[in-house]
Each structure stands twice: as C-alpha cells, then as structure tokens.
Amino acid sequence: MESPRNSIGILNSPLFIEVDQILQAQVIHNCDVRNGCVTNVLGGASKSFAIAYFFKALFGIVSLLMNKKEKKTIIGFIKILIESDTIRFALFPGIYTLIQKGVICTCRHLDHDNKSISFIAGFLAGSISLSILQENKRSNWALYLFTRSMDTIFISLQNKNYIPKNSYYYIIFMALEVLITAYSYGNESDALEGYMLKFYTRFGNEGRRELDLRECWHEMQRLKK
C-alpha cells in the first residue's frame, strides 16, 4: 500500500500539476464540454421558453374550454397562443436562463476564480427578466422569490452553525407573518393586496356588514388624527 508521503509527492509532481491544469482549463472554459457554451446557453434558454409557453398556453386553452360563457372558436384558441400575456410569461424564464447562463459562461472565461459570478448572473437575469412581465404580476413573483431567498440564507446560516437548528423556527415565522397581516386586516386593510383581503374575509367568515363597520371605524380614526 502506498504511504501518504508518497501520495503527497505525486500530487506535487510537475507532471501531475501540468495534467491537472489542462483538465481544469477544459472544465472551466466549457459550460458543456460536448457542445460548448453557445449551444448550452441557447439550448437552455429555448427549453425554458418552450416549457413555460406550453403550460401557459395549455392553461389558457383549458380555461377557455371550461368557461361556459365564452364561445369556442378557432380565433379564440389562436388568440391564446399569440397573445402578449402568453409570450411574456414564456419570455420570463427564457430570458432569465439566457442571461444567467451567458453571464456565468462569459465570466468563467474572463476570471474563473471570481466567486461573485453567480451573484452577478442572478442579479442581471432576475432584474431584466422580471421587467418583461406586466407590472401587476411582478410583485407576486418578486415576493415569492424574495421569500425563497430568505429561506435559503436562513438554511445556509444553519448549515454553517451560525444559527442552531430548531424545528420551531418556522412556527415563529408563521406567527410573525400572521401578526403583521392580521394587524393590517384589522387596522389598515388598504395596505393588503386585494386577494389577501378577500382571503382573510373568507377565513374570518365576515360579511359585508362587518366590513362596512370596520371601514367606518377606520374613517373615524383618521378624522380624529
């Protein structure tokens, strides 16, 4: 059996170092060794666009078929396939993938030791791709991704032992979230999104009378100020 000292000697040998540098250069300067960067970037972007387009169009067609009030015509189906909402929805992940992969591949060619590549790629891809969506739909995506990013940071801190692991953390998070939204519902309902206000109204089993009384109370509080 080879001793550890001999193994260290082999790793430090000029021949091993030369071969390792060649292999590292091949891995670093090729996002996809078989096809190359351009094929990898364009292929990934096209696939993301196609998948998003398929599901968005499918959802639109199914919704049209289930809607008894709408007439089912060829023009109606074609409109779903070419309307801007469908195209924008598909462009969102397509452009994100294109920019993220493109920036990562480019930065690796320029400076493969730069650890901020992923941050740069994510920032550019996220900001540009999100601008493709309609303004009223950006907030939903931004809030969802922001929540997931906070969760990722939290798990990362746990894995690095900066924060002790505990199964009750998410109960605390839920309690804080409900505390804030419940306060808004009871005192500043205009700060809540329409769907959230509708959800809390149904969840609290409140009718129109309760909502009107609360609105009157809010108006009285504003007048006192």
Secondary structure, 3 states (H helix, E strand, C coil): CCCHHHHHHHHCCHHHHHHHHHHHHHHHCCCCCCCCHHHHHHHHHHHHHHHHHHHHHHHHHHHHHHCCCCCCCHHHHHHHHHCHHHHHHHHHHHHHHHHHHHHHHHHHHHCCCCCCHHHHHHHHHHHHHHCCCCHHHHHHHHHHHHHHHHHHHHHHHHHCCCCCCCCCHHHHHHHHHHHHHHHHHHHCHHHCCHHHHHHHHHHCCCCHHHHHHHHHHHHHHHHHC
